[in-house]
């Protein structure tokens, strides 16, 4: 089976696995315990916090460990519910974990920021309304999980700073695929390890002000997140990210982008009436979102067909792809429900090869040939 669903979860990298195994043997104590074994675990967390802060560009004291991006988004948005009253501007293509949390903790105040047909947040919409309004929070992701389209978070941050409005950035898909430097300037930012080769169940929040805890019952994380920290998970996450940052510094994505582009050229040449989404915008080097030909009843059947041919692909967000509703991302981009029902997502990882992409192009062509012959 060739895996093309890395945006849902990236396999554990070798360095992350080694770091995790090393940590569970060396740091067996609770970081909150007063003895030396506990102090060693706490020192390891402090070191990891400093290393992560250096990569994203913030103060180590602004990093709070979490179980992942879903907990992170819930924490930030419940924290924002204690801000001064006002609307909460959330981009129409945010991850379900952000949108649902915003609607829970900030009911009746959520206003969606429109996006273009190419999947980019409308900065003019934000700029114009900031002239006369002051929302309590603006939420814009760094890179979309379904289309891979990069969002103008830097420009949005500049606009929000001019008006004194905090910006929340979900960077789960950006971190580990593109350089993390600068993300720490966002007022609130979240990431999670399993999107770039770290372990499942660990992530972080970068927060410019002390958080009101979502989880209570202990003094951990300076009172911002109760619960014993996942020391091994944190250390494995930071090791994995440092490996990715080193590869990015060596321009390791250039060749991978060529492989993705070659795949797109091949399937466009082989399949009639298909559309690659977001081609007029900058996208993650690993993501291809495709409007497939109108030959099957649903995209789920495309997934099943490709699975039988040995390819694991997706219909979009892993948190929503098991449902039959139209993707809110595609709806926000202006696609009709019948079009959205034919969109597949192919997302590669750091270990994906050119040969994998070529085999996928043949698999997609074969799948189309089999269903077209019916």
Secondary structure, DSSP 4 states (H G I P E B T S, - for coil): -EE-BTTT-PPPPHHHHHHHHHHHHH--S-TT-SSHHHHHHHHHHHHHHHHHHHHHTS-GGGEEEES-HHHHHHHHHHHHTTS-S--EEEETT--HHHHHHHHHHTTT-EEEEPB-TTS-B-HHHHHHHHTT---SEEE--SB-TTT-BB--HHHHHHHHHHHT--EEEE-TTTBTTB--TTGGGSSEEEEEGGGTTS-TT-EEEEESSPPPPSS-SS-HHHHTS-S---HHHHHHHHHHHHHHHHHHHTTTHHHHHHHHHHHHHHHHHHSTT-EETTTTS-B-TTEEEEE--TTSS-HHHHHHHHHHTTEE-BSS-TTTTTS-SPPHHHHHTT--HHHHTTEEEEE--TT--HHHHHHHHHHHHHHHHHHHT-
